Amino acid sequence: MVNQEISIYNLVEQKVNTLLSSKSQNKQVIDLSKLPSGIYFIQFVNKQQQVVTKKISIK
């Protein structure tokens, strides 16, 4: 059972990665080491379709 979908977007709103999480924990480790430096947005969508978006910077 998928509890949330985690999507990563670049600055031009292209989806660069999607993860499906079935964990009921509040922590999720996401490996971003293969992404080039820049600004990204991580979008979390839970099974109730609630959306949270966070901005991150990779150096």
Residue, then its C-alpha position, 0 to 999 in steps of 0.5 A: m500500500v502506497n502512503q505517499e508519492i514523492s516527486i522531484y522537479n527542477l526549476v523549469e518544472q520538469k519531473v526528474n524523479t518519483l518515489l512511492s513510499s509505503k512506509s508509515q514512518n515520518k522519515q524517508v531517505i532520498d538519494l539526490s547524489k546523482l542530480p546536478s547542482g541547482i534548485y529543486f522542488i520536492q513535492f509530497v502527496n499523501k493518500q488523502q491527496q494533501v500536497v506539500t512542496k519544499k524548495i531545496s538547493i543542491k551544491 
